[in-house]
């Protein structure tokens, strides 16, 4: 796993910090309590935080995300690998949004599981053989 806890997708963060209970939010709660620290990435942090409109909520959420292991931002080569994988799965009939293909590829490159509620991300992760948390 390369020392990183699961990469937590925005779909899980929204539910977790919104107080919604699910299998994924229970996993995240356990990770935050017992470890290993869950991971986040710049694109996930941006996607989650930009959905908040209240300045106090934004500040609290930003502080909460400090408890996550922070993966480095995607470089040019990672974007290239995400695009190549995106094209391969699109040929099989599944269209995955650009951000989702990048997130799954980031999990692949970091060799960490992916914790997501998003169906297309899960399918793409299985396609790339990324372990799901």
Secondary structure, DSSP 8 states (H G I E B T S, - for coil): -TT---EE-HHHHHHHHTT---HHHHHHHHHHHHSS--EE-HHHHHHHHTT---HHHHHHHHHHHTTSEE-----HHHHHHHHHHHHHHHHTT----HHHHHHHHHHHHHT--EE---HHHHHHHHHHT--B-
